[in-house]
């Protein structure tokens, strides 16, 4: 089991490395580099100049910037010269990829092109916002999904059950942006209900208790948006699986032995119906870690989703690659976690079985 | 219990609709920023938020007076005097205010100006922008008798040399180069230093010290001479500035607007979404919402308590929405074809559709009301019939299939229009043009794209037409950057340029005599309409919404559209409604 786990983790790390390397190469090959973002827009008249910005002077500025950021080095150990018949050239260790790998092995994830700050120093506080939010959303959504699925799997379905089913189906087709905006306009709007804060800070003289209360209230809307967004994805398949399991022979036997419908669902159908849900749930983790960008933009939260989206728009490669490593790592770890949980819950899948 | 719940709900709703509590004078002024400043390094300043922050922490020789929309002396004691040396050098004579001092009490001296200009040319620092901007200043001659008096020797004869020579944040030499090691290296030597040659040891030491100071995140590591200090910064969330208790300009008897700093604290809330920012204003989480989009502005004005809570300002900005033509494309080389296509754009309709009709149409690149505006020219209008006549004059013939072709060519007239996808205004222009062109038999392909990709295409000349926003300014009238033949491949996307037009643009940039300058600029605007390398559609408005309680709100035509340091809460708070 340990050997299997080590091999699985090793494969996951290798895959994460490959993905990050690919992104490293591709990002630098894209048209329009960081110099397009860092230097003033060509033809901007808002800052009058004494001398004309010619193509040559602009190229000189771009070259100086590329040199400062280390982008003047060849991209990889071997590169092909320009033109259709360009020659392959060997550059040795003096290339961008080698410098990146060497820094990474020393624990240095690089420096942001935009402000020269260490990438980890930027990612860490953003994770401190996103991780609690995403974890709380995942746990709340999982708990709610469990309760709702047990309710929806009951027969016969009443009027309320139909309504919940329809509501969840409606939520499933609603884009997260629309959902979050709807909640914002409903619950943080002076014209409707001004119940929850959506921006700003707690007053500077707040006590620890008030501060905690403020942040709980501040997190309510983003949390609600995320929970409602993932709830149908978790609930509807689980409810369907539960209904399927209740038709199975063992469920009939259990009922014949005198168990109530609720007992059959909880004790017998649920353990079997939960298995497929594990993959869905573990898939949610990386989605929540990097995919909360919409919620972070709308509710002005300084999380990783926003950090990485802005980095991508600004061609801030070191941050983008770190974000990809983070997301890929989370996804691969989630897959490993799903495998481990499967093995624990279903003995038939164990290597020795 | 049921009634208690209902009662609570009504109480909440009632509370929501009530006016904000009166603010104390010491209360912070909360302002919306659309994005994080990213870095507070005074040499970099990559976005408007960073520029706003820099104006609070540092001072320049001249700063923008947002009330007059012109530069005004800040660290400089008065407007600089100009003299000329030879054919190409302008000497700008400055004297610093005697009261100007750093936080540590040391006076601001000419040697600090010299040092700051040298920092702009030290390799390894994020100074590429300022190097390009201030590379025309070749020498700082410090008066031996007065350490506050100096002369900037500028390689320029531009009429605006004085104004543009003093708008950079000044940094203290004593903190970064206490041994004055850079003084032995003339500014020109640093400017001409070959990129391949290792930097001078003195330069390397200063660069190391500068990098260690980490001004990008910790500007307080260096004494400043601006009125505020950075109190806290939560990236992508909130930046807080606090007023210095003892600031040198407080001693001035009648400080000008650029040296006024009233709020005890300024808090910038970073709210990227416009709808969320509007709600934050309605909920009084912020007090100032600058650069309000048209749709949100209308909604805010229509809100039930808007008139009691907020004041709304609209100022015509210097930002021009324009459509450009690639004058080197075979189909667009004839000016009559460009003129014909320009008649298919509807500035009046577009102004109404995208800006609530606010903003100003223009005949050229100057705003109406400017002293150089050519009011004898007609405003561009939507005229499809005229477009067809012009196409015929340019040698195009409309076939039975409705498309236009030139003799000997089977390819019909068709154009591709590039624009940045993130701005809905550009897309509206594209769609209007496409619909109008389709009616006269011209196929238009819309090619929206990511901003840096679009910039690359435009600089490489890979386009037929483009929609763009030119950020303008009244502070200089140098259009060579966008229309001179030497700027092709840089800022001249239209690739327009002839020897005579180049001479005209150069003359405009250097002419100091007002009547002659007026004649040149009027000719320039007429030339734009004749040759049509680009069509200015209209000047955009800046919209500002601010709390009604705030005093001294200076709404400006220049970005950011207001003066943060001038704002104040009333000394005697007005009673809450």
Interface residues (C-beta under 8 A of the other chain):
Chain A: X31 X32 X33 X36 X37 X38 X39 X40 X41 X42 X43 X44 X45 X46 X47 X48 X49 X50 X51 X52 X53 X54 X55 X57 X58 X61 X62 X63 X64 X65 X67 X68 X114 X115 X116 X117 X122 X125 X126 X181 X184 X185 X188 X189 X190 X191 X193 X194 X195 X197 X198 X199 X200 X201 X297 X298 X299 X300 X301 X302 X306 X307 X310 X313 X315
Chain B: X9 X12 X13 X15 X16 X17 X30 X35 X36 X38 X39 X41 X44 X46 X123 X124 X125 X126 X128 X129 X131 X132 X133 X135 X136 X154 X155 X156 X158 X160 X161 X163 X164 X165 X167 X195 X211 X216 X217 X234 X235 X236 X237 X238 X267 X269 X270 X271 X272 X273 X275 X276 X277 X279 X280 X282 X283 X285 X286 X303 X304 X305 X318 X319 X365 X450 X451 X452 X453 X455 X456 X459 X468 X470 X471 X472 X473 X475 X476 X477 X478 X479 X480 X481 X482 X484 X486 X487 X488 X489 X490 X491 X492 X493 X559
